Amino acid sequence: MFKRRNDFTKLILIIATGLIVVLLLTLANYNFAKQNPGGNDFLVHWMGTKMLIKEGVSPYSEETASAIQRFAYGHEARDGEHELRVAYPLYSIIIFSPFALISNYTLARAVWMTILEAGLLFLSYLSMKITDWFPNKKIMIPFLLFSIFWYHGLRPLINGNVVILIAVAIVGVLISIKNREDELAGVLLALTTIKPQVALVFSIFIIFWAIRMKRFKIVGWFIAVLFLLSLSATLLIPDWFLQNLREVIRYPGYNPPGTPSSALVALMPDIWGRVGFVISGIMNILLIFEWTFYKKNTNYKQFLWLAVITLAASQWVGIQTDPGNFIVLFPGIVLLFSTWNSRWKNHGSKMVMVNMILLFLGLWILFITTVEYGYQPQQSPIMFFPLPGYLLLMLYWIRWWVIRPDELWYEKIVNKD
């Protein structure tokens, strides 16, 4: 009896401590949001959902776009200003509805930032779990700080980008597949379509892999959940899909460069646009090759390598995206760290630290030295290239170790001698 009472007291203390931490963090976020207006990625969908719930106005309407622009700029968007239009599927309101009920935008943004901060930490934990990498404290603490404050973690956090939660869902899919929880994998895969351009190629890969491996529950649950989400949205706005499609087509026209070709044209016009098309072509061929020649009798680490190379290459296949979405590449970084650590032990730990420092300082220095200032700091198209390029090179470097983990060239030489 005493032991149960003691355990219950500990549980209450843990819950109370957690609530206090969340409250203090939200308060800090509120002060930040109050002093630093912005968070436009969140603002667009907070306002769009709010207009739908309270006024019955379509998030894709001109009325909603005008309201968002006036809230952000004090006037409707002018030439050169982001149009801040809703371009997510209508069923994305399942995420934004609780926050749309908070009438004060600064408070809603602060609570949203708290959710995203928890998402970044959860993403780190799940990424370590799928790679079976749990480093010592000397690495763990810097790694957790890195996962929040590196460029591709802090940028979506400040902008209020839901992509952090999409990244968590993607890793959730991978860990569900590892645990053979195929129903959950299908559900989470369907939820990644809330930001479709980010996870489209990844979703195609998972469906292709699931059919090939005869794990049809993943496909079945994905289709069923996606159908239910779309149907529920249709009950609210019957022609929402056509309205959304119109916004998706319009999206590249008012957004920064979002493909290798457009980014290179913005940096260096003329011939470089063709180079961008070549890059996209190579990435598509690479993915088709890797998917096609994937063997059925491979282990989970090999599947994981193929999943993260798909995420990295998909940023350059020619689908409109943004460096603010590159947090979805985080599991690939953790797979690198895990492989180095397991191969080289202490030397691997040093390599992990060096690469964390290089990624942290390199990306922030590049951003700061190339940023363009206006209504809000605007990143240079150059940010489109470093992280995917780094990951593609490094993941192919470790490819043999993942695919043939017991066949190390230096061990063969030693044993031969």
PLY file of the C-alpha trace (Angstrom):
ply
format ascii 1.0
element vertex 417
property float x
property float y
property float z
element edge 416
property int vertex1
property int vertex2
end_header
0.00 0.00 0.00
2.81 2.42 0.95
4.68 1.65 -2.25
1.59 2.37 -4.38
1.04 5.67 -2.55
4.69 6.62 -3.05
4.49 5.80 -6.80
1.30 7.85 -7.09
3.02 10.82 -5.39
5.94 10.58 -7.80
3.53 10.51 -10.74
1.75 13.62 -9.47
5.09 15.41 -9.01
6.19 14.48 -12.54
2.91 15.73 -14.04
3.03 18.94 -11.99
6.65 19.57 -13.00
5.78 18.96 -16.64
2.86 21.40 -16.48
5.04 24.07 -14.87
7.72 23.62 -17.57
5.08 23.88 -20.32
3.57 26.98 -18.69
6.96 28.71 -18.34
7.94 27.78 -21.88
4.66 29.12 -23.24
5.14 32.33 -21.29
8.63 32.72 -22.78
7.20 32.04 -26.23
4.48 34.64 -25.62
7.07 37.28 -24.76
9.06 36.34 -27.87
5.98 36.46 -30.11
4.95 39.81 -28.64
8.35 41.35 -29.35
8.86 39.62 -32.72
5.74 39.75 -34.92
5.61 37.11 -37.61
5.02 33.39 -37.59
3.31 33.77 -40.95
3.26 30.04 -41.72
1.04 29.62 -38.67
-0.86 32.88 -39.19
-2.15 31.82 -42.62
-3.75 28.63 -41.32
-4.84 30.08 -37.97
-6.73 32.82 -39.78
-8.01 30.52 -42.54
-9.39 28.01 -40.02
-10.81 30.79 -37.86
-12.65 32.33 -40.85
-14.16 28.93 -41.67
-15.25 28.07 -38.13
-16.57 31.45 -37.04
-17.80 32.98 -40.30
-18.28 30.02 -42.62
-15.92 31.56 -45.21
-13.75 29.25 -47.33
-10.05 29.36 -46.40
-9.31 29.52 -50.14
-11.49 32.60 -50.78
-10.25 36.06 -51.71
-11.95 37.35 -48.57
-9.80 35.11 -46.38
-6.60 35.94 -48.28
-7.36 39.66 -47.94
-7.99 39.31 -44.18
-4.69 37.46 -43.67
-2.73 40.03 -45.66
-4.28 42.98 -43.80
-3.51 41.30 -40.48
0.14 40.69 -41.44
0.96 43.82 -43.45
-1.73 46.30 -42.49
-2.80 46.29 -46.15
-3.38 43.81 -48.97
-0.24 42.23 -50.41
1.66 44.46 -52.83
4.08 43.48 -55.58
7.00 41.59 -54.08
5.16 40.70 -50.86
4.14 37.14 -50.07
0.42 36.66 -50.74
-0.07 34.51 -47.62
-2.76 32.26 -49.06
-4.01 28.94 -47.70
-2.72 26.09 -49.89
-3.08 23.06 -47.57
-5.88 20.47 -48.00
-9.01 21.49 -46.14
-8.71 18.60 -43.68
-5.61 20.31 -42.26
-8.07 22.19 -40.02
-8.04 19.17 -37.70
-4.64 20.43 -36.53
-5.34 24.17 -36.51
-8.92 24.18 -35.11
-7.94 24.16 -31.39
-5.68 27.16 -31.96
-8.26 29.00 -34.06
-10.49 29.02 -30.97
-7.90 31.25 -29.26
-8.90 34.75 -30.34
-5.56 36.38 -29.40
-3.07 35.59 -32.17
0.03 36.19 -30.03
-1.22 33.74 -27.41
-2.22 31.20 -30.07
1.21 31.50 -31.66
2.92 31.06 -28.29
1.00 27.84 -27.56
1.70 26.63 -31.11
5.42 27.29 -30.64
5.36 25.21 -27.46
3.82 22.33 -29.42
6.48 22.66 -32.11
9.30 22.76 -29.53
7.98 19.54 -28.05
7.78 18.21 -31.60
11.46 18.93 -32.23
12.47 17.07 -29.07
10.14 14.18 -29.91
11.57 14.09 -33.43
15.07 13.78 -31.93
13.98 10.96 -29.64
12.19 9.00 -32.36
15.08 9.50 -34.79
17.48 8.05 -32.22
15.09 5.17 -31.60
14.74 4.12 -35.25
18.52 4.13 -35.64
19.17 2.46 -32.25
21.51 5.31 -31.34
21.53 6.58 -27.77
24.81 8.42 -27.18
26.36 9.30 -23.83
25.72 12.63 -22.11
28.72 14.30 -23.74
27.03 13.82 -27.10
23.36 13.75 -26.05
23.14 17.24 -24.58
24.84 18.99 -27.54
22.73 16.86 -29.89
19.42 17.90 -28.27
20.48 21.56 -28.33
21.52 21.15 -31.97
18.16 19.60 -32.88
16.33 22.76 -31.73
18.72 25.60 -32.54
20.25 24.58 -35.87
19.03 26.56 -38.86
16.53 24.00 -40.17
15.09 23.48 -36.68
14.81 27.08 -35.50
13.54 28.53 -38.78
10.30 26.46 -38.96
9.84 26.96 -35.22
9.91 30.76 -35.49
7.79 30.74 -38.64
5.27 28.40 -37.03
5.63 25.81 -39.79
3.57 22.65 -39.30
6.33 20.75 -41.13
7.86 19.94 -37.73
4.81 17.83 -36.91
4.89 16.34 -40.41
8.52 15.32 -39.74
7.39 13.64 -36.50
4.67 11.78 -38.45
7.23 10.65 -41.06
9.51 9.23 -38.38
6.40 7.73 -36.77
5.74 5.89 -40.04
9.28 4.52 -40.04
9.18 3.36 -36.43
5.73 1.81 -36.92
7.07 -0.17 -39.87
10.01 -1.27 -37.71
7.61 -2.51 -35.01
5.27 -4.05 -37.62
2.44 -1.76 -36.52
1.20 -1.40 -40.09
-2.18 0.10 -39.22
-0.53 2.98 -37.38
1.98 3.43 -40.21
-0.90 3.83 -42.68
-2.70 6.35 -40.47
0.42 8.48 -39.95
1.29 8.32 -43.65
-2.16 9.72 -44.46
-1.61 12.57 -42.00
1.61 13.58 -43.78
-0.55 14.64 -46.74
-1.55 17.71 -44.74
1.58 19.24 -46.29
1.57 17.18 -49.48
4.54 18.61 -51.38
6.87 17.66 -48.52
5.91 14.00 -48.21
4.54 13.15 -51.68
7.62 11.27 -52.95
8.13 9.64 -49.53
4.48 8.47 -49.53
4.85 6.99 -53.02
7.97 5.15 -51.85
6.27 3.71 -48.75
3.25 2.55 -50.77
5.53 1.01 -53.43
7.59 -0.72 -50.73
4.51 -1.94 -48.82
2.99 -3.49 -51.95
6.28 -5.14 -52.85
6.67 -6.52 -49.31
2.98 -7.58 -49.25
2.28 -5.42 -46.20
-1.06 -4.35 -47.57
-2.41 -3.05 -44.26
-0.22 0.04 -44.66
-1.77 0.78 -48.04
-5.30 -0.05 -46.88
-5.18 2.17 -43.81
-3.53 4.98 -45.78
-6.31 4.95 -48.39
-9.08 4.59 -45.80
-7.89 7.46 -43.59
-7.18 9.71 -46.58
-10.68 8.96 -47.92
-12.32 9.77 -44.57
-10.34 12.99 -44.22
-11.28 14.08 -47.74
-14.93 13.09 -47.25
-15.21 15.05 -43.98
-13.75 18.10 -45.74
-16.26 17.68 -48.58
-19.11 17.83 -46.08
-17.86 21.30 -45.07
-17.06 22.64 -48.55
-18.23 20.38 -51.42
-15.78 21.76 -53.99
-12.85 22.25 -51.61
-10.56 20.08 -53.75
-10.94 22.31 -56.81
-10.46 25.43 -54.68
-7.36 23.91 -53.13
-6.03 22.83 -56.53
-6.37 26.41 -57.77
-4.25 27.63 -54.85
-1.65 24.90 -55.36
-1.23 25.93 -59.00
-1.00 29.57 -57.95
1.48 28.84 -55.12
4.81 28.92 -57.04
3.95 32.35 -58.49
4.26 34.23 -55.20
6.74 32.03 -53.33
10.55 32.13 -53.35
12.34 29.69 -55.69
11.40 26.17 -54.69
13.11 23.86 -57.20
16.78 23.42 -58.17
16.09 25.08 -61.51
14.32 28.18 -60.14
16.84 28.54 -57.30
19.81 28.44 -59.69
18.11 30.88 -62.07
17.62 33.30 -59.17
21.28 32.94 -58.22
22.88 32.77 -61.66
20.56 33.24 -64.66
20.85 31.79 -68.16
22.51 28.38 -68.38
22.11 27.52 -64.68
18.39 26.91 -65.07
19.23 24.00 -67.37
21.65 22.66 -64.76
18.77 22.67 -62.28
16.67 20.55 -64.64
19.59 18.14 -64.97
19.84 17.87 -61.17
16.12 17.10 -60.91
16.41 14.52 -63.68
19.32 12.80 -61.95
17.41 12.69 -58.65
14.39 11.08 -60.29
16.57 8.47 -62.02
18.44 7.82 -58.76
15.21 7.15 -56.85
13.81 4.87 -59.54
17.09 2.92 -59.52
17.26 2.57 -55.73
13.59 1.62 -55.37
13.73 -0.92 -58.19
16.88 -2.71 -57.06
15.92 -2.85 -53.40
16.07 -6.52 -52.30
13.20 -8.09 -50.36
15.38 -9.96 -47.88
17.09 -6.87 -46.48
17.13 -5.74 -42.86
15.50 -2.67 -41.36
18.64 -0.51 -41.46
18.80 -0.96 -45.23
15.14 0.03 -45.56
15.82 3.04 -43.34
18.74 4.12 -45.52
16.49 3.94 -48.59
13.78 5.95 -46.79
16.12 8.79 -45.79
17.83 8.90 -49.20
14.32 9.23 -50.64
13.61 12.18 -48.34
16.90 13.85 -49.29
16.59 13.33 -53.04
12.90 14.30 -53.08
13.83 17.89 -52.21
15.48 18.19 -55.64
13.11 16.19 -57.89
11.42 19.36 -59.15
8.43 19.56 -56.79
7.97 23.04 -55.28
9.32 23.15 -51.72
11.33 25.42 -49.44
14.41 25.10 -47.19
12.02 25.78 -44.31
10.77 22.23 -44.87
14.17 20.55 -44.62
13.60 19.50 -41.01
12.13 16.32 -42.55
15.73 15.38 -43.43
16.70 15.17 -39.75
16.36 11.34 -39.52
19.01 11.09 -42.26
21.43 13.11 -40.13
20.80 10.83 -37.16
21.39 7.75 -39.33
24.76 9.23 -40.29
25.66 9.89 -36.65
24.52 6.41 -35.62
26.58 4.72 -38.35
29.74 6.68 -37.59
29.39 6.00 -33.87
28.86 2.27 -34.33
31.76 1.95 -36.80
34.42 4.03 -35.12
33.35 4.23 -31.45
35.34 7.12 -29.87
36.54 8.41 -33.22
32.94 8.21 -34.42
31.79 10.35 -31.47
34.36 12.98 -32.41
33.16 12.89 -35.98
29.57 13.38 -34.80
30.59 16.44 -32.77
32.60 17.92 -35.64
29.72 17.47 -38.08
27.19 18.95 -35.66
29.39 22.03 -35.27
29.93 22.30 -39.04
26.21 21.97 -39.79
25.23 24.39 -37.05
27.79 27.13 -37.81
27.94 26.58 -41.56
24.20 26.89 -42.19
23.74 29.88 -39.87
26.76 31.73 -41.29
25.55 31.09 -44.84
22.07 32.36 -43.96
23.31 35.48 -42.16
25.75 36.45 -44.92
23.20 36.00 -47.73
19.91 37.06 -46.11
17.84 39.79 -47.78
15.98 42.18 -45.49
12.45 43.49 -46.08
9.18 43.07 -44.21
10.80 39.94 -42.82
14.33 38.54 -43.38
14.20 36.58 -46.65
16.57 33.64 -47.06
18.68 33.43 -50.19
17.97 30.66 -52.74
21.48 29.40 -51.89
19.96 27.78 -48.76
18.20 25.35 -51.09
21.41 23.38 -51.69
23.72 22.76 -48.68
21.75 20.29 -46.54
20.33 18.00 -49.27
23.73 17.99 -51.00
25.53 17.18 -47.76
23.12 14.35 -46.94
23.21 12.80 -50.40
27.02 12.68 -50.34
27.27 11.37 -46.78
24.48 8.80 -47.13
26.17 7.34 -50.19
29.43 7.30 -48.28
27.90 5.05 -45.59
25.79 3.05 -48.07
28.09 0.03 -48.09
28.30 -0.08 -44.31
24.50 -0.15 -44.06
23.90 -2.62 -46.91
26.87 -4.87 -46.06
27.42 -4.22 -42.33
29.62 -7.28 -41.84
31.83 -6.75 -44.88
34.32 -4.02 -43.99
37.23 -3.66 -46.38
39.81 -3.05 -43.66
38.71 -6.13 -41.70
39.14 -8.21 -44.85
42.67 -6.90 -45.30
43.59 -7.63 -41.65
42.13 -11.14 -41.78
43.88 -11.85 -45.10
47.24 -10.80 -43.69
0 1
1 2
2 3
3 4
4 5
5 6
6 7
7 8
8 9
9 10
10 11
11 12
12 13
13 14
14 15
15 16
16 17
17 18
18 19
19 20
20 21
21 22
22 23
23 24
24 25
25 26
26 27
27 28
28 29
29 30
30 31
31 32
32 33
33 34
34 35
35 36
36 37
37 38
38 39
39 40
40 41
41 42
42 43
43 44
44 45
45 46
46 47
47 48
48 49
49 50
50 51
51 52
52 53
53 54
54 55
55 56
56 57
57 58
58 59
59 60
60 61
61 62
62 63
63 64
64 65
65 66
66 67
67 68
68 69
69 70
70 71
71 72
72 73
73 74
74 75
75 76
76 77
77 78
78 79
79 80
80 81
81 82
82 83
83 84
84 85
85 86
86 87
87 88
88 89
89 90
90 91
91 92
92 93
93 94
94 95
95 96
96 97
97 98
98 99
99 100
100 101
101 102
102 103
103 104
104 105
105 106
106 107
107 108
108 109
109 110
110 111
111 112
112 113
113 114
114 115
115 116
116 117
117 118
118 119
119 120
120 121
121 122
122 123
123 124
124 125
125 126
126 127
127 128
128 129
129 130
130 131
131 132
132 133
133 134
134 135
135 136
136 137
137 138
138 139
139 140
140 141
141 142
142 143
143 144
144 145
145 146
146 147
147 148
148 149
149 150
150 151
151 152
152 153
153 154
154 155
155 156
156 157
157 158
158 159
159 160
160 161
161 162
162 163
163 164
164 165
165 166
166 167
167 168
168 169
169 170
170 171
171 172
172 173
173 174
174 175
175 176
176 177
177 178
178 179
179 180
180 181
181 182
182 183
183 184
184 185
185 186
186 187
187 188
188 189
189 190
190 191
191 192
192 193
193 194
194 195
195 196
196 197
197 198
198 199
199 200
200 201
201 202
202 203
203 204
204 205
205 206
206 207
207 208
208 209
209 210
210 211
211 212
212 213
213 214
214 215
215 216
216 217
217 218
218 219
219 220
220 221
221 222
222 223
223 224
224 225
225 226
226 227
227 228
228 229
229 230
230 231
231 232
232 233
233 234
234 235
235 236
236 237
237 238
238 239
239 240
240 241
241 242
242 243
243 244
244 245
245 246
246 247
247 248
248 249
249 250
250 251
251 252
252 253
253 254
254 255
255 256
256 257
257 258
258 259
259 260
260 261
261 262
262 263
263 264
264 265
265 266
266 267
267 268
268 269
269 270
270 271
271 272
272 273
273 274
274 275
275 276
276 277
277 278
278 279
279 280
280 281
281 282
282 283
283 284
284 285
285 286
286 287
287 288
288 289
289 290
290 291
291 292
292 293
293 294
294 295
295 296
296 297
297 298
298 299
299 300
300 301
301 302
302 303
303 304
304 305
305 306
306 307
307 308
308 309
309 310
310 311
311 312
312 313
313 314
314 315
315 316
316 317
317 318
318 319
319 320
320 321
321 322
322 323
323 324
324 325
325 326
326 327
327 328
328 329
329 330
330 331
331 332
332 333
333 334
334 335
335 336
336 337
337 338
338 339
339 340
340 341
341 342
342 343
343 344
344 345
345 346
346 347
347 348
348 349
349 350
350 351
351 352
352 353
353 354
354 355
355 356
356 357
357 358
358 359
359 360
360 361
361 362
362 363
363 364
364 365
365 366
366 367
367 368
368 369
369 370
370 371
371 372
372 373
373 374
374 375
375 376
376 377
377 378
378 379
379 380
380 381
381 382
382 383
383 384
384 385
385 386
386 387
387 388
388 389
389 390
390 391
391 392
392 393
393 394
394 395
395 396
396 397
397 398
398 399
399 400
400 401
401 402
402 403
403 404
404 405
405 406
406 407
407 408
408 409
409 410
410 411
411 412
412 413
413 414
414 415
415 416
